[in-house]
Amino acid sequence: LLMATVGQDAPEYIASLKARGVDTSGVLQLPNEFTASFFVSTDQTNNQIALFYTGAMAKSGRISFVEQDYQSIKLAIISPNDPWAMVKYAQECYDLQIPYIYDPSQQIPRLAADDLVRGIKEAKILMVNDYEFEMIKNKTGLTTDEIRSMVETIIVTLGENGSLIYADDQIVEIPPARPNRIADPTGVGDAYRAGIIAGLMRNYPWEVIGRLGSVTAVYVLEQHGTQRHTYNRRQIAHRYRELFGDAPELDDFVNYLDED
């Protein structure tokens, strides 16, 4: 289920999402607005300059988990959005007992320290990159250990160095997936999250969940543009085995997803 506010320019993209099986019933279209837009320039060493237009996103507080079939939601992810809406969604998930991944990312500078802390404490998982994790610590005055005591799991991506998963009183080091080529890093973090969520929904071990994230991320890294990559479920399992060796969960991964 996708929940978002979009503008008058969104119908074609919504139709594309529907054609790919995405539930867009949680999308609110605002006819007098344009959809939020992100423009990024990336140099050859992957440094980026970004421009952002808020548009319809500024009114994302109009939608609510209460209006959805929230009892069927097994896991939510609260990603960068209008700051007030992010606070609202976190509170709603907590009140409705919906476990959620807290992914504040680019909105860390705009969120109040108290709101960040509350979003982390009520989450199932905090997911950030290493730079964002440092920003959270600086803004809240909390240490890594203090944040670990607040939330069940922390996932920190490290770019070309893979990722770290703080869970169950251990730190799981996840290696990166080796790309066949490097084209564009934009969107890699979101693709990583897709693999993480797929593994979470099957209750796989963290070592497998993290490696699934690495594999799904690398497909985006190899293409220009954030949604031009394609893969099927068996290809994910095959590439996982090529990069990291076999895992007993992979057969389940393929068969489970093929049922959908």
N, C-alpha and C positions, 0 to 999 in steps of 0.2 A: 504494500500500500504506500503510495507516494502522497505526502501531504505538502502542499506548497501553494503560494499565491502567484499567479502569472498574469500577463497582460494580454492586450488585444492581438499581439503578434504570436501567440502560443499555439493556436489550433493545429497547425501542421506538425509541430513537434509532439503535441499530445497524441495525435493520430499515430505518429511513428512509435511512441511508447506503447500505446495500446496494441499495435500490431506485433509487438515483441512480448506481449503478455503481461505488461505492467498495469497494475490496478491504479487508475488515476481518479478514482471516485473521491479521493481526499483533496483534489486540486480545485482551488477556487480561482476562476478567471475574472479579472477586473477589466471591464471594457474601456475604461478611461485611462488605463495605465499601460506601460510597456514592461515586459519581463526584465528582471534584473540581468545585467550583462557584465561579463568579466573579460577584459582584454589584457593579454600578457605578452610581453616581448622577452624572449629568452636568447641569451648569447651562447657562444660555443662552449663555454664552461658552466652552462646551466644557471647563471645568474639571471634573475628575473626582475622586471619592472612591470607592475600591474596597475591597471585602471579599472575602476568599478563603478557601475551605475546601479543604484538601489532599486529604483522603479517599484514594481508591485511588491517586492519583498518587504518594503516598509510597512505594509499592511498585513503581514503574515500572522499577526496576532488575532486576526478575525477568524482563523480556523482553530479547531479544538479537537483533542482526542475524545472528548465527551461526545462529540457529534459522530464519531466513527463507531464501528463494531469493535470497541476496544477490548472486549473480553476474548476476542479471537487473536489478539496481537500477542505473540510470544516474546518479541524483542523489538525495541525501537532504537533508532539512532538519532540523536539530536545533534545535527551538524550546523555549521555557521549559518546564521539567519539573522533577522532583526533581533537585537539583544533582548528587548522586552519579550518578544515571542519565545526566545530560547528559555528565559526564566519561567514563563508561563508553561511551556511544554514540560520542563523538568518537574515542576510542581504537580502538573496533571498526571504525569507518569507515576510519580510517587503516591499521589492520592488514589489513583486507580490500580495501583500495584502492577504496573507494567514495567518490567526490567528494561533499562535503557543503557545504551552506550553514550557517553558524554564526549563530544568531539567539538570543542569550542573553537579551535584553530584560529582563523583570521580575526575572529571577534574577541579574542582575549583582551586586546587593548580597550575595547569598548564596554566590556562587561565589568561591573563593579566587583571588587575583591570578594565581598560577602556573597554575591550571586555566584561567582566562580566556586567558592568553597561549598555552597549549598548544592550546586549542580554536581560537584564531585562526590560529596558525601552520600547523596541519594542515588548515585548511579551504580550500575553493576560493573561497568568498565569505564575507565578513563583512557581515551585514545588520542595521542598527540605525537608530533615529531620532537626531536631532541631540543630544537630551538624553542618550540612552543612550551615544552615542559619547563625550561629555564624561565621563560616569561611568566608562567603561572607561579613558580616559586618566588620570583622577584616581586610579583604583584601582591601575593598573599602573605609573604614572609614565612611560608612553610618550607620545611626540608623534605627531601625525598622520603625519608622514613615516616615523617608526619603524614604526608599524603598517602603513603602505603597503608597507614593505620586507618585511614578514612574510607577507603574504597577496596572492594574485593580484588580487583585486577587493574593493573596499569599496563598499557601497551605503548611503547615508545619506538617510533621508527627512526632509523639512523642513516637513511639514504643508502649509499653504496655499501655501507657496513651492516646492512640487515636491520634487525630490530631486537628489542628486549621485551620480554613479558614478565612482569612482576606478579606472581600468582602463587597462592598456597605456600607462602613463606619461602619461596624459591625464586630465582631469576633464571628464566629460560632464554638462552641466546639463540636467535633465529638467523641463519645465514641468508644472504641475499641470493636471489636467482640470477644466474649468469645470462645476460642478454646476448642475443645474436648480433645486435647492433644497438646503438643508442641514438635515437632520433629526437625525442622530446619528452622531458620529465613531467610536463603538465598533466595532471590527472592521475599520476601514479599512486598517490596516497589514497584516493577514492577507490581505485582498483584493488589496492591492498585490502581495504576494508571489506570489499565484496568477498574475497577469499576467507577472511577472518570470520565473517558472519556465516558463510556457508559451513565452515567447520564447527562454529559454535552451535548451530542449529542441530548438529548431529552429536554433540557432546564428545568430540574427539579430544585426544590429549593435546596439550598446548604445543608440543613439538610438531604435531601434524597441522594444527590450526595455523600456526605461524608460517609454516612452509607453504601451505595453500595460499596464504596472503602474499608471500614472496612470488609465487608462480603467477597468480592473477595480475600482480603489479607489473611484471616484466613485459607482458603483452602490450601494455600502454606505452612503456618506455621505448619500445621498438617501432612505434608509429608516430607520425605527425598528427596532432589532434587528439582530443580526449576520448572520442567514441568511434574511431575508425577501425579499431582492432576487432577481430572476431576469433572465437574459438568454441569448440564444443566440449562437452564434459569429459569425453574420453581423451581428448587432447590434453586437458589439464592433468589428468592422471598420468598420461604417458610422459609429459614433460616433467612432472614431479619425480617420477621414477628415474628419468634421465639425469636429473640434477641432484637428487637427494637419496636415491635408492628406493626400494619398495617400502610400503607401509600397509599393514593389513586393513586399514580403514579405507584404502583407495577403492577397493571393489565395492564396498558399501556406498562410498561417495558417488560412484558412477551409477550404480543400480538405483539408489534412492532418488537421485535427480532425474533419472530416466523415467521414473514413475510420474513425474509432473507433466 
